[in-house]
Amino acid sequence: MATSILDRLPEELLRHILDFAMVRDSPFQIDYVPPELNKNNFFGPMQIQNWYFPPLILESSSGAHDQLSKPTTGGCPHYRSRQEDHVVDWIAINSTCRLIRRVGRAAFFGSKMIAMRGALPVELSQPGRIKRGFARILSQRPGYDPREDLVLVRDLVLIDAKEQAPMWLMALPELLSSYFPALRRCTLLFGHKSADGPEWVTAAVAVAGPAKKRLREYLVAIGLPGSLDLEETMGTGTSWAANERTLIKYIYPILKIKSEALQRREEGQFREI
């Protein structure tokens, strides 16, 4: 039986090729549910109404716009890669030879920007918890362990960051260290409305920037790796000004208390030694 030329490539060279092939200019939300799978709700078919939405373009913290953004009245808000493009990539690496299936999975999760809700890693480890979307395909693999894929992720977007919930940010360092040991960059997306869909995740990430200095310092003090590239961005449900007010009023005081408590504990341990 004839073999593909890809089967004869050195594995290291093949990995480099697939790394480049998997890169897109948008994040892939792995718990994304395609519209065709979400046409019915509990009460039967959804009633589609033609509401008018004024054009909306997300801004960075400095007020800049993404050059590939576009005003929308309900369609895709950008000219970047769509979610379907990532699905095609997954099909491609799983529809060729055995070597590409093995090496391609590492390239897929290691080269793409992966977006998800913060609860997804735990949900993936609970059989039957994931009902729909791409994450369900992952969780149905025999003997599946979510860490097999998550440990490969180097660029992560957490799309349900709750600036009003101090406990969420307090638990962030442990979440990242437990599931994403190879992580190099993490983008916190505040104010994303699930009804907007994953293409608005792309629009928000396109205008992301470095996390606020004070937020980063507190998170590093409670265990976030200092070498991690931490970024933040805003969805349609909030604004940079509103986010800053919330952080100052609700988040910073709690993070400060925890960081000072950890510092006192460490100092006490040093004195005992």
ChimeraX attribute file (.defattr): number of C-alpha atoms within 10 A of each C-alpha:
attribute: neighborCount
match mode: 1-to-1
recipient: residues
	/A:1	3
	/A:2	4
	/A:3	8
	/A:4	10
	/A:5	7
	/A:6	13
	/A:7	13
	/A:8	10
	/A:9	12
	/A:10	9
	/A:11	14
	/A:12	9
	/A:13	10
	/A:14	18
	/A:15	19
	/A:16	12
	/A:17	13
	/A:18	19
	/A:19	19
	/A:20	13
	/A:21	15
	/A:22	21
	/A:23	18
	/A:24	17
	/A:25	13
	/A:26	25
	/A:27	27
	/A:28	28
	/A:29	26
	/A:30	21
	/A:31	19
	/A:32	19
	/A:33	18
	/A:34	15
	/A:35	10
	/A:36	7
	/A:37	9
	/A:38	12
	/A:39	12
	/A:40	12
	/A:41	8
	/A:42	6
	/A:43	6
	/A:44	8
	/A:45	10
	/A:46	11
	/A:47	8
	/A:48	7
	/A:49	6
	/A:50	7
	/A:51	8
	/A:52	8
	/A:53	10
	/A:54	10
	/A:55	11
	/A:56	14
	/A:57	18
	/A:58	24
	/A:59	20
	/A:60	19
	/A:61	17
	/A:62	9
	/A:63	9
	/A:64	11
	/A:65	16
	/A:66	18
	/A:67	10
	/A:68	11
	/A:69	20
	/A:70	18
	/A:71	14
	/A:72	14
	/A:73	13
	/A:74	14
	/A:75	12
	/A:76	19
	/A:77	22
	/A:78	21
	/A:79	15
	/A:80	17
	/A:81	15
	/A:82	18
	/A:83	19
	/A:84	11
	/A:85	14
	/A:86	21
	/A:87	13
	/A:88	11
	/A:89	17
	/A:90	18
	/A:91	12
	/A:92	13
	/A:93	21
	/A:94	16
	/A:95	11
	/A:96	13
	/A:97	13
	/A:98	12
	/A:99	16
	/A:100	21
	/A:101	17
	/A:102	13
	/A:103	18
	/A:104	25
	/A:105	20
	/A:106	20
	/A:107	25
	/A:108	24
	/A:109	24
	/A:110	22
	/A:111	20
	/A:112	23
	/A:113	24
	/A:114	21
	/A:115	27
	/A:116	21
	/A:117	16
	/A:118	17
	/A:119	11
	/A:120	17
	/A:121	19
	/A:122	12
	/A:123	15
	/A:124	20
	/A:125	15
	/A:126	13
	/A:127	12
	/A:128	11
	/A:129	13
	/A:130	19
	/A:131	13
	/A:132	14
	/A:133	17
	/A:134	18
	/A:135	21
	/A:136	19
	/A:137	13
	/A:138	16
	/A:139	21
	/A:140	13
	/A:141	9
	/A:142	7
	/A:143	7
	/A:144	14
	/A:145	15
	/A:146	19
	/A:147	16
	/A:148	13
	/A:149	17
	/A:150	22
	/A:151	19
	/A:152	20
	/A:153	25
	/A:154	19
	/A:155	21
	/A:156	25
	/A:157	26
	/A:158	21
	/A:159	26
	/A:160	19
	/A:161	21
	/A:162	17
	/A:163	21
	/A:164	15
	/A:165	13
	/A:166	16
	/A:167	13
	/A:168	16
	/A:169	22
	/A:170	20
	/A:171	14
	/A:172	17
	/A:173	17
	/A:174	14
	/A:175	17
	/A:176	20
	/A:177	15
	/A:178	13
	/A:179	19
	/A:180	20
	/A:181	14
	/A:182	15
	/A:183	21
	/A:184	15
	/A:185	16
	/A:186	21
	/A:187	23
	/A:188	24
	/A:189	24
	/A:190	24
	/A:191	22
	/A:192	22
	/A:193	16
	/A:194	13
	/A:195	7
	/A:196	15
	/A:197	16
	/A:198	27
	/A:199	21
	/A:200	22
	/A:201	28
	/A:202	27
	/A:203	29
	/A:204	27
	/A:205	27
	/A:206	23
	/A:207	21
	/A:208	19
	/A:209	16
	/A:210	13
	/A:211	17
	/A:212	12
	/A:213	8
	/A:214	12
	/A:215	18
	/A:216	17
	/A:217	16
	/A:218	23
	/A:219	23
	/A:220	16
	/A:221	19
	/A:222	22
	/A:223	17
	/A:224	21
	/A:225	16
	/A:226	12
	/A:227	10
	/A:228	13
	/A:229	15
	/A:230	21
	/A:231	18
	/A:232	23
	/A:233	30
	/A:234	26
	/A:235	22
	/A:236	17
	/A:237	12
	/A:238	14
	/A:239	17
	/A:240	19
	/A:241	9
	/A:242	12
	/A:243	17
	/A:244	13
	/A:245	12
	/A:246	15
	/A:247	19
	/A:248	12
	/A:249	11
	/A:250	14
	/A:251	22
	/A:252	17
	/A:253	13
	/A:254	16
	/A:255	22
	/A:256	17
	/A:257	12
	/A:258	17
	/A:259	19
	/A:260	14
	/A:261	13
	/A:262	15
	/A:263	14
	/A:264	12
	/A:265	12
	/A:266	12
	/A:267	12
	/A:268	11
	/A:269	10
	/A:270	9
	/A:271	8
	/A:272	7
	/A:273	6
